[in-house]
Amino acid sequence: MKKIRTLIVDDEPLARARIARLLSTYPFIHILGECKNGKEALQSIKNFQPDLVFLDIQMPDFNGFDLLSHPDLQQLPFIIFVTAYNQYALKAFDVKAVDYLLKPYDNERFEQALLHAQEQINQKEEAALHQKMVQLLDQHRKQQEEKLFYIEIREKGRNISVCTTDISYFEADGNYLVVHTPEKKHLIRQTLQALSEELPSGQFLRIHRSLLVNANFIADVIYEGNNQYTIVLNSGLRLASSRSFRDEIHRYLDEKGN
């Protein structure tokens, strides 16, 4: 269980002691410390970045609202206001406090406020985790989009684009590459090594210094002995591997569970 890092701010020692005593019965609470005025609270919030603050409104130096509006506080924790003055209630919710404890409060009312705060903090963390996952997925998508998904081919005086998912394999031919698709072949001026570094990760398998095969077109891999394999494509075409690329083929087979 993640601990809720909590700060207690009140100018009355007995009030701070009671909150600390009540909080000590909840295993999900970690008390960071106690502050007796707004100045101490400002420094503690900046230093410790608590999840939750029990905050008195009337304090000797500046009140709780002044504290929360201080320019040094860029990110505010969740707040439960604790005060003997009910005239601040509406203003407390204007600054998005999660609850408002009016002194004197009983243990049941305290627990209600605390559990409400716990729920709000958990929801925020879940939302933050979800947002982080969305950002990671979006970053991955953008990285993949930056990879080469289309091969630009100059053919008969015009440019055509061939999607890499439609290419069964590439075959080196000197300083050129033969681009094999199920329908036809194309010729481009490119080296196999340079192209392989631009292609989407995991989509193509290098089986020979002159052959780069689209993994989605592989129907079978047959071991021929001496660390050599025959790669059988969906079309029935058989391509021979070289021993130099046995590790790449082993990784492919491991990922496929073969």
SELUM-148416 format. One line per 4 residues: number of its first residue (from 1); for each residue x, y, z of N, C-alpha, C, O, CB. Coordinates in steps of 0.2 Angstrom, whole numbers, plus 5000, padded with zeros to 4 digits. Glycine has a CB too. Layout:
BEGIN
NUM> X,Y,Z,X,Y,Z,X,Y,Z,X,Y,Z,X,Y,Z ~ ... $
This chain:
BEGIN
1> 5004,4994,5000,5000,5000,5000,5004,5006,5000,5009,5007,5004,4995,5000,5006 ~ 5003,5011,4995,5007,5017,4995,5005,5022,5001,4999,5023,5002,5006,5021,4988 ~ 5010,5024,5004,5008,5029,5010,5007,5036,5007,5009,5038,5002,5015,5029,5014 ~ 5002,5039,5011,5000,5046,5009,5004,5050,5014,5004,5050,5020,4992,5047,5010 $
5> 5009,5054,5010,5013,5058,5014,5010,5065,5016,5007,5068,5012,5020,5060,5010 ~ 5010,5065,5023,5005,5070,5026,5009,5075,5030,5013,5073,5034,4999,5067,5030 ~ 5006,5081,5030,5009,5087,5034,5004,5090,5038,4998,5091,5036,5013,5092,5030 ~ 5005,5092,5045,5000,5095,5049,5002,5102,5050,5008,5103,5053,5000,5090,5056 $
9> 4998,5106,5049,4999,5114,5050,4994,5117,5055,4988,5117,5053,5000,5117,5043 ~ 4996,5119,5061,4991,5122,5065,4995,5126,5070,5001,5123,5073,4986,5117,5069 ~ 4993,5132,5072,4997,5135,5077,4996,5133,5085,4999,5135,5089,4995,5143,5077 ~ 4991,5128,5085,4989,5126,5092,4993,5119,5093,4991,5114,5089,4982,5126,5093 $
13> 4997,5118,5098,5000,5112,5099,4996,5106,5101,4997,5101,5098,5005,5112,5105 ~ 4990,5107,5104,4985,5102,5106,4982,5100,5100,4980,5094,5099,4981,5104,5111 ~ 4980,5105,5095,4977,5103,5089,4981,5099,5085,4979,5094,5082,4975,5109,5085 ~ 4988,5101,5084,4992,5096,5080,4993,5089,5083,4993,5084,5080,4999,5100,5080 $
17> 4993,5089,5090,4994,5083,5093,4988,5078,5092,4989,5072,5091,4995,5084,5101 ~ 4982,5081,5092,4976,5077,5091,4976,5074,5084,4975,5068,5083,4970,5081,5092 ~ 4978,5078,5079,4978,5076,5072,4983,5070,5071,4981,5065,5068,4979,5082,5067 ~ 4989,5071,5074,4994,5066,5073,4992,5060,5077,4993,5054,5074,5001,5069,5077 $
21> 4988,5060,5082,4986,5054,5086,4981,5051,5082,4981,5044,5081,4983,5056,5093 ~ 4976,5054,5079,4971,5051,5075,4974,5048,5068,4972,5042,5066,4966,5056,5073 ~ 4979,5051,5065,4982,5049,5059,4986,5043,5061,4987,5038,5056,4987,5054,5056 ~ 4989,5042,5067,4993,5036,5068,4990,5030,5068,4993,5024,5068,4996,5037,5075 $
25> 4983,5030,5068,4979,5024,5068,4978,5021,5061,4975,5016,5060,4972,5025,5071 ~ 4980,5025,5056,4979,5023,5049,4985,5021,5045,4990,5025,5045,4975,5029,5045 ~ 4986,5015,5044,4992,5012,5041,4994,5015,5034,5000,5015,5032,4992,5005,5040 ~ 4990,5018,5031,4992,5021,5024,4994,5028,5025,4996,5032,5020,4986,5021,5020 $
29> 4995,5031,5031,4997,5038,5032,5004,5038,5034,5006,5034,5039,4993,5041,5037 ~ 5008,5042,5031,5015,5043,5034,5016,5051,5035,5015,5055,5031,5021,5041,5028 ~ 5017,5053,5042,5017,5060,5044,5024,5062,5043,5029,5060,5045,5015,5060,5051 ~ 5024,5067,5039,5031,5070,5037,5033,5075,5042,5039,5076,5044,5030,5074,5030 $
33> 5028,5078,5046,5030,5083,5051,5025,5087,5053,5019,5087,5050,5036,5087,5049 ~ 5026,5092,5057,5021,5097,5060,5024,5104,5059,5030,5105,5060,5019,5096,5067 ~ 5020,5109,5058,5022,5116,5057,5017,5120,5061,5011,5119,5062,5021,5118,5049 ~ 5020,5125,5064,5016,5129,5069,5014,5136,5066,5010,5140,5069,5019,5130,5075 $
37> 5016,5137,5060,5014,5144,5057,5015,5143,5049,5017,5138,5046,5019,5150,5059 ~ 5013,5148,5046,5013,5148,5038,5020,5148,5035,5021,5145,5030,5009,5154,5036 ~ 5024,5151,5038,5031,5151,5036,5034,5144,5036,5037,5142,5031,5036,5156,5040 ~ 5033,5141,5042,5036,5134,5042,5033,5130,5037,5036,5125,5034,5035,5131,5049 $
41> 5026,5131,5036,5022,5126,5032,5025,5127,5024,5025,5123,5021,5015,5128,5032 ~ 5026,5134,5023,5028,5135,5016,5035,5132,5014,5035,5128,5009,5029,5143,5015 ~ 5039,5132,5019,5046,5129,5018,5045,5121,5018,5048,5118,5013,5051,5131,5023 ~ 5041,5118,5022,5040,5111,5022,5036,5108,5016,5038,5103,5013,5036,5109,5028 $
45> 5031,5112,5013,5028,5110,5007,5033,5110,5001,5033,5105,4997,5022,5114,5006 ~ 5037,5115,5001,5042,5116,4996,5047,5110,4996,5049,5107,4991,5046,5122,4996 ~ 5049,5108,5002,5055,5103,5003,5052,5096,5002,5056,5092,4999,5058,5104,5010 ~ 5046,5095,5005,5044,5088,5006,5039,5086,5000,5038,5080,4999,5041,5087,5012 $
49> 5036,5091,4997,5030,5089,4992,5025,5084,4995,5025,5079,4992,5034,5087,4986 ~ 5022,5086,5000,5017,5081,5003,5011,5080,4999,5010,5084,4994,5014,5084,5010 ~ 5008,5074,5000,5002,5072,4996,4996,5076,4999,4991,5078,4996,5000,5065,4996 ~ 4996,5077,5006,4990,5079,5009,4993,5084,5015,4998,5082,5018,4986,5073,5012 $
53> 4989,5089,5016,4990,5094,5022,4984,5095,5025,4979,5097,5023,4994,5101,5019 ~ 4984,5094,5032,4979,5097,5037,4981,5104,5038,4986,5105,5042,4978,5092,5043 ~ 4977,5109,5036,4979,5116,5037,4974,5120,5041,4968,5120,5039,4980,5118,5030 ~ 4977,5123,5046,4973,5128,5049,4973,5134,5045,4977,5136,5041,4977,5129,5056 $
57> 4967,5138,5046,4966,5144,5042,4969,5150,5046,4973,5154,5043,4959,5145,5040 ~ 4968,5151,5052,4970,5157,5056,4977,5155,5059,4977,5151,5064,4965,5159,5061 ~ 4982,5158,5057,4989,5157,5060,4992,5164,5061,4990,5169,5058,4993,5153,5055 ~ 4997,5165,5065,5000,5171,5067,5003,5175,5061,5002,5181,5061,5005,5170,5072 $
61> 5006,5172,5057,5010,5176,5052,5005,5177,5046,5004,5183,5044,5016,5172,5050 ~ 5003,5172,5042,4998,5173,5037,4994,5167,5037,4996,5161,5039,5002,5174,5030 ~ 4988,5168,5034,4983,5162,5035,4983,5157,5029,4988,5158,5025,4976,5165,5035 ~ 4979,5152,5030,4980,5146,5025,4979,5148,5018,4982,5145,5014,4975,5141,5027 $
65> 4974,5153,5017,4973,5155,5010,4979,5158,5007,4981,5158,5001,4967,5159,5010 ~ 4982,5163,5011,4988,5166,5009,4994,5161,5007,4997,5162,5002,4991,5171,5014 ~ 4994,5156,5011,4999,5151,5010,4998,5147,5004,5003,5147,5000,4999,5145,5016 ~ 4992,5145,5002,4991,5142,4996,4991,5146,4990,4992,5144,4984,4984,5139,4996 $
69> 4991,5153,4991,4992,5157,4985,4999,5160,4984,5000,5164,4980,4987,5163,4985 ~ 5003,5157,4988,5010,5160,4988,5013,5158,4981,5013,5152,4979,5014,5157,4994 ~ 5017,5163,4978,5020,5161,4972,5025,5156,4972,5027,5153,4966,5023,5167,4969 ~ 5028,5154,4978,5033,5149,4978,5030,5142,4977,5034,5137,4976,5037,5149,4984 $
73> 5023,5141,4978,5020,5135,4978,5017,5134,4971,5012,5136,4969,5015,5134,4983 ~ 5021,5130,4967,5019,5129,4960,5014,5124,4959,5009,5124,4955,5025,5128,4956 ~ 5015,5118,4964,5010,5113,4964,5007,5112,4971,5011,5110,4975,5014,5106,4961 ~ 5001,5112,4971,4998,5112,4978,4996,5104,4980,4994,5101,4975,4992,5116,4978 $
77> 4997,5103,4986,4995,5096,4988,4987,5096,4989,4984,5101,4989,4998,5094,4995 ~ 4984,5090,4991,4977,5090,4993,4977,5093,5000,4981,5092,5004,4974,5083,4993 ~ 4972,5097,5001,4971,5101,5008,4964,5099,5011,4959,5098,5008,4971,5108,5006 ~ 4965,5098,5018,4959,5097,5022,4960,5103,5027,4965,5103,5031,4959,5090,5026 $
81> 4956,5108,5027,4956,5114,5031,4953,5112,5038,4948,5108,5038,4952,5120,5028 ~ 4956,5114,5043,4954,5113,5050,4954,5120,5053,4959,5123,5054,4959,5108,5054 ~ 4948,5121,5056,4947,5128,5058,4941,5128,5063,4937,5124,5063,4946,5133,5053 ~ 4941,5133,5067,4936,5135,5072,4931,5139,5069,4925,5141,5072,4938,5137,5079 $
85> 4932,5142,5063,4928,5147,5060,4924,5145,5054,4928,5143,5049,4932,5154,5058 ~ 4918,5144,5054,4914,5141,5048,4913,5146,5043,4911,5144,5037,4907,5139,5051 ~ 4915,5153,5044,4914,5158,5038,4919,5157,5032,4918,5159,5027,4915,5165,5041 ~ 4924,5152,5033,4928,5151,5028,4927,5145,5023,4930,5144,5019,4935,5150,5031 $
89> 4921,5142,5025,4919,5136,5022,4919,5136,5014,4922,5133,5010,4913,5133,5024 ~ 4915,5141,5012,4914,5142,5005,4921,5144,5001,4922,5141,4996,4909,5147,5003 ~ 4925,5148,5004,4931,5150,5001,4936,5144,5001,4940,5143,4996,4934,5156,5005 ~ 4935,5140,5006,4939,5134,5006,4938,5129,5000,4943,5127,4997,4938,5129,5013 $
93> 4932,5129,4998,4930,5124,4992,4932,5128,4986,4933,5125,4981,4923,5122,4992 ~ 4932,5135,4986,4934,5138,4980,4942,5137,4978,4943,5137,4973,4933,5146,4982 ~ 4946,5135,4983,4953,5134,4982,4954,5126,4982,4959,5123,4982,4957,5136,4987 ~ 4948,5122,4981,4948,5115,4979,4950,5111,4985,4954,5106,4984,4952,5114,4973 $
97> 4949,5113,4991,4950,5109,4997,4946,5102,4996,4940,5103,4994,4949,5112,5004 ~ 4949,5097,4998,4945,5091,4998,4940,5090,5004,4935,5087,5003,4950,5085,4998 ~ 4941,5094,5009,4936,5094,5015,4938,5100,5019,4943,5103,5019,4937,5087,5019 ~ 4933,5100,5024,4933,5106,5029,4931,5104,5035,4925,5102,5037,4929,5112,5026 $
101> 4936,5103,5040,4934,5101,5047,4933,5107,5051,4938,5111,5052,4940,5096,5050 ~ 4927,5107,5054,4926,5113,5059,4926,5110,5066,4923,5106,5068,4918,5115,5057 ~ 4931,5114,5069,4932,5112,5076,4926,5114,5081,4923,5120,5079,4939,5116,5079 ~ 4924,5110,5086,4927,5104,5087,4924,5098,5083,4918,5098,5082,4926,5102,5095 $
105> 4928,5094,5080,4925,5088,5076,4926,5082,5080,4931,5081,5084,4929,5088,5069 ~ 4922,5077,5078,4923,5070,5082,4927,5066,5077,4929,5067,5071,4916,5067,5083 ~ 4929,5060,5080,4933,5055,5076,4930,5052,5070,4933,5051,5065,4935,5049,5081 ~ 4923,5052,5070,4920,5049,5064,4920,5054,5058,4921,5053,5052,4913,5048,5065 $
109> 4919,5061,5060,4920,5066,5055,4927,5066,5052,4928,5068,5046,4918,5073,5058 ~ 4932,5066,5057,4939,5066,5054,4940,5060,5049,4943,5061,5044,4944,5065,5060 ~ 4938,5054,5051,4939,5048,5047,4936,5050,5040,4938,5048,5035,4936,5042,5050 ~ 4930,5052,5040,4926,5054,5034,4930,5058,5029,4931,5057,5023,4919,5057,5035 $
113> 4933,5064,5032,4937,5068,5028,4944,5065,5026,4946,5066,5020,4939,5074,5033 ~ 4947,5061,5030,4953,5057,5028,4952,5052,5022,4956,5052,5018,4956,5054,5034 ~ 4946,5048,5023,4945,5043,5018,4943,5047,5011,4945,5044,5006,4939,5039,5020 ~ 4940,5052,5012,4938,5056,5006,4944,5059,5002,4945,5058,4996,4934,5062,5007 $
117> 4949,5061,5006,4956,5063,5004,4959,5058,5000,4962,5058,4995,4960,5067,5009 ~ 4959,5052,5004,4963,5046,5001,4960,5044,4994,4964,5042,4989,4962,5040,5006 ~ 4953,5044,4994,4950,5043,4987,4952,5048,4982,4954,5046,4976,4942,5043,4988 ~ 4952,5054,4983,4954,5059,4979,4962,5058,4976,4963,5059,4971,4953,5066,4981 $
121> 4966,5057,4981,4973,5056,4980,4974,5050,4975,4978,5050,4970,4977,5055,4986 ~ 4971,5044,4977,4971,5038,4973,4969,5039,4966,4972,5037,4961,4967,5032,4976 ~ 4963,5043,4965,4961,5044,4958,4966,5049,4954,4967,5048,4948,4954,5048,4959 ~ 4969,5053,4958,4974,5058,4954,4980,5054,4952,4982,5054,4946,4976,5063,4959 $
125> 4982,5049,4956,4988,5045,4955,4986,5040,4949,4990,5039,4944,4990,5041,4961 ~ 4980,5037,4949,4978,5033,4943,4977,5037,4937,4979,5034,4932,4971,5030,4945 ~ 4975,5043,4937,4974,5047,4931,4981,5049,4929,4983,5049,4923,4970,5054,4933 ~ 4986,5050,4934,4993,5052,4932,4996,5046,4928,5000,5047,4924,4997,5055,4938 $
129> 4995,5040,4931,4998,5034,4928,4995,5033,4921,4999,5031,4917,4997,5028,4933 ~ 4989,5034,4921,4986,5033,4914,4988,5038,4909,4990,5036,4903,4978,5034,4915 ~ 4989,5044,4911,4992,5049,4907,4999,5048,4905,5001,5049,4899,4992,5056,4910 ~ 5003,5045,4910,5010,5043,4908,5010,5038,4903,5014,5038,4898,5013,5041,4915 $
133> 5006,5033,4904,5005,5027,4899,5003,5030,4892,5006,5028,4887,5000,5022,4901 ~ 4999,5034,4892,4996,5037,4885,5002,5041,4882,5003,5040,4876,4991,5042,4886 ~ 5006,5045,4886,5012,5048,4884,5017,5043,4881,5020,5045,4876,5015,5053,4889 ~ 5018,5038,4885,5023,5033,4882,5021,5030,4876,5025,5029,4871,5024,5028,4888 $
137> 5015,5028,4876,5012,5025,4869,5013,5030,4864,5014,5028,4858,5005,5022,4870 ~ 5011,5036,4865,5011,5041,4860,5018,5042,4857,5020,5043,4852,5008,5048,4862 ~ 5023,5042,4862,5030,5043,4861,5032,5037,4856,5036,5038,4851,5034,5044,4867 ~ 5030,5031,4858,5032,5025,4854,5029,5026,4847,5033,5024,4842,5030,5019,4858 $
141> 5023,5028,4847,5020,5029,4840,5023,5034,4836,5025,5032,4830,5012,5031,4841 ~ 5025,5039,4839,5029,5044,4835,5036,5042,4833,5038,5043,4827,5030,5051,4839 ~ 5039,5038,4837,5046,5035,4835,5045,5030,4830,5049,5030,4825,5049,5032,4841 ~ 5039,5026,4830,5038,5022,4824,5036,5025,4818,5038,5023,4813,5033,5017,4826 $
145> 5033,5031,4819,5031,5034,4813,5037,5038,4809,5037,5039,4803,5026,5040,4814 ~ 5042,5039,4813,5048,5042,4811,5052,5037,4807,5056,5038,4803,5052,5045,4816 ~ 5051,5030,4808,5054,5025,4804,5051,5025,4797,5046,5028,4796,5053,5018,4808 ~ 5055,5021,4793,5053,5021,4786,5047,5016,4785,5048,5010,4785,5059,5019,4782 $
149> 5041,5018,4784,5036,5014,4782,5034,5013,4775,5031,5008,4773,5029,5016,4786 ~ 5037,5017,4771,5036,5017,4764,5043,5018,4760,5047,5022,4762,5031,5023,4762 ~ 5043,5014,4755,5049,5014,4751,5048,5019,4745,5043,5017,4741,5052,5007,4749 ~ 5051,5024,4744,5050,5028,4738,5054,5025,4732,5060,5024,4733,5052,5035,4739 $
153> 5051,5024,4727,5054,5021,4721,5053,5025,4715,5047,5027,4713,5051,5014,4720 ~ 5058,5026,4711,5058,5030,4705,5057,5025,4699,5061,5021,4698,5064,5034,4704 ~ 5051,5025,4696,5050,5020,4691,5046,5023,4685,5041,5026,4686,5046,5014,4694 ~ 5049,5022,4679,5046,5024,4673,5045,5032,4673,5039,5034,4671,5040,5020,4671 $
157> 5049,5036,4676,5049,5043,4676,5044,5045,4681,5042,5051,4681,5046,5045,4670 ~ 5042,5041,4686,5037,5044,4691,5039,5040,4698,5042,5035,4698,5030,5042,4689 ~ 5037,5044,4703,5038,5041,4710,5032,5037,4712,5027,5039,4712,5040,5047,4715 ~ 5034,5031,4715,5029,5027,4718,5031,5026,4725,5037,5025,4727,5027,5021,4714 $
161> 5026,5025,4730,5027,5023,4737,5025,5016,4738,5019,5014,4736,5024,5028,4742 ~ 5029,5011,4741,5028,5005,4742,5028,5004,4750,5033,5005,4753,5032,4999,4738 ~ 5022,5002,4753,5022,5001,4760,5027,4995,4762,5027,4990,4759,5015,5000,4763 ~ 5030,4996,4767,5035,4990,4769,5031,4984,4771,5034,4978,4771,5039,4992,4775 $
165> 5025,4985,4773,5021,4979,4775,5019,4974,4769,5017,4969,4770,5015,4981,4779 ~ 5020,4977,4763,5018,4974,4757,5024,4971,4754,5024,4967,4749,5015,4978,4752 ~ 5030,4972,4757,5036,4969,4754,5038,4963,4757,5039,4962,4764,5042,4974,4755 ~ 5039,4957,4753,5041,4951,4756,5048,4950,4758,5050,4947,4763,5039,4945,4751 $
169> 5052,4953,4754,5060,4953,4756,5063,4958,4751,5061,4959,4746,5063,4946,4756 ~ 5069,4960,4754,5074,4964,4750,5080,4959,4748,5082,4955,4752,5076,4970,4754 ~ 5083,4960,4742,5088,4957,4740,5094,4961,4737,5092,4965,4733,5086,4951,4735 ~ 5100,4961,4740,5105,4965,4738,5108,4963,4731,5108,4957,4730,5111,4965,4743 $
173> 5109,4968,4727,5112,4967,4720,5117,4973,4719,5115,4978,4716,5106,4967,4715 ~ 5123,4972,4721,5128,4977,4721,5126,4983,4725,5125,4983,4731,5129,4979,4713 ~ 5126,4989,4722,5124,4995,4725,5116,4996,4725,5114,5002,4727,5127,5001,4722 ~ 5113,4991,4723,5106,4992,4722,5102,4986,4726,5105,4982,4729,5103,4991,4715 $
177> 5096,4987,4727,5092,4983,4731,5086,4981,4726,5082,4985,4723,5089,4985,4738 ~ 5084,4974,4726,5078,4972,4723,5073,4971,4728,5074,4968,4733,5079,4965,4719 ~ 5067,4975,4727,5062,4975,4732,5057,4970,4729,5053,4971,4724,5059,4982,4733 ~ 5056,4965,4733,5051,4959,4731,5044,4960,4734,5044,4960,4741,5054,4953,4733 $
181> 5039,4961,4731,5032,4960,4733,5029,4954,4730,5032,4952,4725,5028,4967,4732 ~ 5023,4952,4732,5020,4947,4729,5018,4948,4722,5017,4943,4718,5014,4945,4733 ~ 5017,4954,4720,5015,4956,4713,5021,4957,4708,5020,4954,4703,5011,4962,4713 ~ 5026,4960,4711,5031,4962,4706,5038,4964,4710,5038,4963,4716,5029,4968,4702 $
185> 5043,4965,4706,5049,4967,4709,5051,4975,4707,5049,4977,4702,5055,4963,4706 ~ 5054,4978,4711,5056,4985,4710,5064,4985,4712,5067,4981,4715,5052,4990,4715 ~ 5067,4990,4709,5074,4991,4710,5075,4998,4713,5073,5003,4710,5078,4990,4703 ~ 5079,4999,4718,5081,5005,4721,5088,5005,4722,5092,5000,4723,5077,5006,4728 $
189> 5091,5011,4723,5098,5012,4724,5099,5013,4732,5098,5019,4734,5101,5018,4720 ~ 5101,5008,4735,5102,5008,4742,5106,5002,4745,5105,4997,4741,5095,5009,4746 ~ 5109,5003,4750,5112,4997,4753,5108,4994,4758,5104,4997,4761,5119,4999,4756 ~ 5109,4987,4759,5104,4983,4763,5105,4985,4771,5101,4986,4774,5106,4976,4763 $
193> 5112,4987,4772,5113,4989,4779,5110,4996,4781,5107,4996,4786,5121,4989,4780 ~ 5111,5000,4776,5108,5007,4778,5100,5006,4778,5097,5010,4782,5109,5012,4772 ~ 5097,5002,4774,5090,5002,4774,5087,4998,4780,5082,5000,4783,5087,4998,4768 ~ 5091,4993,4783,5089,4989,4788,5089,4994,4795,5085,4992,4799,5094,4983,4790 $
197> 5093,4999,4795,5093,5003,4801,5087,5008,4801,5085,5011,4806,5099,5007,4801 ~ 5084,5009,4795,5078,5014,4794,5071,5010,4795,5066,5013,4797,5078,5017,4788 ~ 5071,5004,4794,5065,5000,4794,5062,4999,4801,5066,4999,4806,5066,4993,4791 ~ 5055,4998,4802,5052,4997,4808,5055,4991,4812,5057,4986,4809,5045,4996,4807 $
201> 5057,4993,4818,5060,4988,4823,5056,4981,4823,5050,4981,4824,5061,4990,4830 ~ 5059,4975,4822,5056,4969,4822,5052,4967,4816,5049,4961,4816,5051,4969,4828 ~ 5051,4971,4811,5047,4969,4806,5051,4965,4801,5048,4960,4797,5044,4975,4802 ~ 5057,4966,4800,5062,4962,4795,5067,4958,4799,5070,4960,4804,5065,4967,4790 $
205> 5069,4953,4796,5074,4948,4798,5080,4947,4793,5078,4945,4788,5071,4941,4800 ~ 5086,4949,4796,5091,4948,4791,5094,4941,4792,5095,4938,4797,5097,4953,4794 ~ 5094,4937,4786,5096,4930,4786,5102,4929,4782,5105,4924,4782,5090,4926,4783 ~ 5104,4934,4779,5110,4933,4774,5113,4941,4773,5109,4945,4773,5108,4930,4767 $
209> 5119,4941,4771,5121,4948,4770,5118,4951,4764,5118,4957,4763,5129,4948,4769 ~ 5114,4947,4760,5111,4950,4754,5103,4949,4755,5100,4950,4750,5114,4947,4748 ~ 5101,4947,4760,5094,4945,4761,5091,4948,4767,5093,4947,4773,5092,4938,4760 ~ 5085,4952,4767,5082,4954,4772,5074,4953,4771,5071,4955,4767,5083,4962,4773 $
213> 5072,4949,4776,5065,4946,4775,5060,4949,4780,5061,4950,4785,5065,4938,4776 ~ 5054,4950,4777,5048,4952,4781,5046,4946,4785,5043,4941,4782,5043,4955,4777 ~ 5046,4947,4792,5044,4942,4796,5037,4939,4795,5035,4934,4796,5045,4944,4803 ~ 5033,4944,4793,5026,4942,4792,5024,4938,4786,5019,4935,4786,5022,4949,4791 $
217> 5029,4937,4782,5029,4933,4776,5032,4926,4777,5032,4922,4773,5032,4936,4770 ~ 5035,4925,4783,5038,4918,4784,5033,4913,4786,5029,4914,4791,5044,4919,4790 ~ 5033,4908,4783,5028,4902,4784,5032,4897,4788,5029,4893,4793,5026,4899,4778 ~ 5038,4896,4787,5042,4891,4791,5050,4892,4791,5052,4895,4786,5041,4884,4788 $
221> 5053,4889,4796,5060,4890,4796,5063,4883,4797,5061,4879,4802,5062,4895,4802 ~ 5067,4880,4793,5069,4873,4793,5077,4873,4794,5081,4876,4791,5067,4870,4786 ~ 5079,4870,4799,5086,4869,4801,5089,4864,4796,5087,4858,4796,5087,4867,4808 ~ 5095,4866,4793,5098,4862,4788,5104,4859,4791,5108,4855,4787,5099,4866,4782 $
225> 5106,4861,4797,5113,4859,4800,5118,4864,4799,5117,4868,4794,5115,4852,4797 ~ 5123,4863,4803,5129,4868,4802,5127,4875,4803,5130,4880,4800,5132,4867,4796 ~ 5122,4876,4807,5119,4883,4809,5117,4887,4803,5117,4893,4802,5125,4887,4812 ~ 5114,4883,4798,5111,4886,4792,5103,4884,4792,5101,4878,4794,5114,4884,4786 $
229> 5099,4888,4789,5092,4887,4789,5089,4889,4782,5092,4892,4778,5089,4892,4794 ~ 5084,4886,4781,5080,4887,4775,5074,4891,4777,5070,4889,4781,5078,4881,4771 ~ 5073,4897,4775,5067,4901,4776,5062,4900,4771,5063,4902,4765,5069,4909,4777 ~ 5056,4898,4773,5051,4896,4768,5045,4902,4769,5043,4903,4774,5047,4889,4769 $
233> 5044,4906,4763,5039,4911,4763,5032,4908,4762,5031,4903,4760,5041,4916,4758 ~ 5027,4912,4763,5020,4910,4762,5019,4908,4755,5015,4904,4753,5016,4916,4764 ~ 5023,4911,4750,5022,4910,4743,5025,4903,4741,5024,4900,4736,5025,4915,4739 ~ 5029,4900,4746,5032,4894,4745,5040,4895,4743,5043,4890,4742,5029,4890,4739 $
237> 5042,4901,4742,5049,4902,4740,5053,4900,4746,5051,4902,4751,5049,4910,4738 ~ 5059,4897,4744,5063,4895,4749,5070,4899,4749,5073,4900,4743,5065,4888,4749 ~ 5072,4902,4754,5078,4907,4755,5083,4904,4759,5081,4902,4765,5076,4914,4756 ~ 5089,4903,4757,5094,4900,4762,5098,4905,4766,5099,4911,4763,5099,4896,4757 $
241> 5098,4904,4772,5102,4908,4777,5109,4907,4777,5112,4902,4774,5099,4908,4784 ~ 5113,4911,4780,5120,4910,4780,5122,4910,4788,5118,4912,4792,5125,4916,4777 ~ 5127,4906,4789,5129,4905,4796,5130,4912,4800,5129,4912,4806,5135,4901,4797 ~ 5132,4917,4797,5134,4923,4800,5128,4926,4803,5129,4930,4808,5137,4928,4795 $
245> 5122,4924,4801,5116,4927,4804,5112,4922,4808,5106,4923,4809,5112,4930,4798 ~ 5115,4917,4811,5112,4912,4815,5109,4915,4821,5103,4913,4823,5116,4907,4817 ~ 5112,4920,4824,5110,4923,4830,5103,4927,4829,5099,4927,4833,5115,4928,4833 ~ 5103,4930,4824,5096,4934,4822,5091,4929,4821,5085,4930,4823,5097,4938,4816 $
249> 5092,4923,4818,5087,4918,4817,5085,4915,4823,5079,4914,4825,5089,4913,4812 ~ 5090,4914,4828,5088,4911,4834,5084,4916,4838,5079,4913,4842,5095,4910,4838 ~ 5085,4922,4838,5081,4927,4842,5074,4927,4839,5069,4927,4843,5084,4934,4841 ~ 5074,4927,4832,5067,4926,4829,5063,4920,4832,5057,4921,4833,5068,4926,4822 $
253> 5066,4914,4832,5063,4908,4834,5061,4908,4841,5056,4906,4843,5068,4902,4832 ~ 5065,4911,4845,5064,4912,4852,5058,4916,4854,5053,4915,4858,5070,4915,4856 ~ 5057,4922,4850,5051,4926,4850,5045,4923,4848,5040,4924,4851,5052,4933,4846 ~ 5046,4918,4843,5040,4915,4840,5038,4909,4845,5033,4906,4844,5041,4912,4833 $
257> 5043,4907,4850,5042,4901,4854,5043,4895,4851,5041,4890,4853,5035,4901,4856 ~ 5048,4895,4846,5050,4889,4842,5056,4886,4845,5059,4881,4843,5050,4890,4835 $
